[in-house]
Amino acid sequence: MNVVAFIIAFAIFVLGIWLFGFAFTAPALQGAIFISGILAISVSLAIPFHILRN
């Protein structure tokens, strides 16, 4: 279970980093894409801090 949660959290983290970079090259909605990258990274860090605490 911990390995699966780690893989999911890592995939969400990489997606957030990709969204950061894509926000600067997107033709529209740059702010929304950047904020979604921030939220994705926040969720990816919340998984190990709160769900995998035990």
C-alpha atoms as one frame of an Amber mdcrd trajectory, in Angstrom:
protein
   0.000   0.000   0.000   2.811   2.411   0.831   4.555   1.782  -2.474   1.376
   2.405  -4.459   0.695   5.637  -2.552   4.284   6.749  -3.138   4.011   6.108
  -6.881   0.731   8.030  -7.059   2.164  10.931  -5.033   5.282  11.027  -7.200
   3.198  11.015 -10.393   1.082  13.905  -9.101   4.263  15.777  -8.146   5.719
  15.356 -11.636   2.408  16.486 -13.122   2.560  19.625 -10.971   6.081  20.417
 -12.155   4.948  19.901 -15.749   2.000  22.243 -15.195   4.387  24.915 -13.879
   6.398  24.769 -17.077   3.375  24.512 -19.346   1.808  27.620 -17.783   4.502
  29.818 -19.306   3.981  28.475 -22.825   0.194  28.088 -22.802  -1.712  30.410
 -25.131  -4.481  31.060 -22.578  -5.368  30.465 -18.922  -1.794  30.708 -17.706
  -2.868  31.645 -14.182  -5.288  28.756 -13.853  -2.700  26.272 -15.104  -0.067
  27.628 -12.723  -2.438  27.463  -9.750  -3.416  23.917 -10.675   0.292  23.061
 -10.627   0.556  24.493  -7.123  -2.486  22.487  -6.032  -1.122  19.301  -7.606
   2.171  19.638  -5.756   0.328  20.413  -2.521  -1.763  17.259  -2.888   1.315
  15.195  -3.733   2.975  16.364  -0.513  -0.186  15.878   1.550  -0.352  12.183
   0.645   2.800  11.138   2.522   2.304  13.668   5.340  -1.287  12.767   6.186
  -2.262   9.470   4.598   0.997   7.548   5.057   1.658   8.909   8.546   0.965
   5.582  10.261
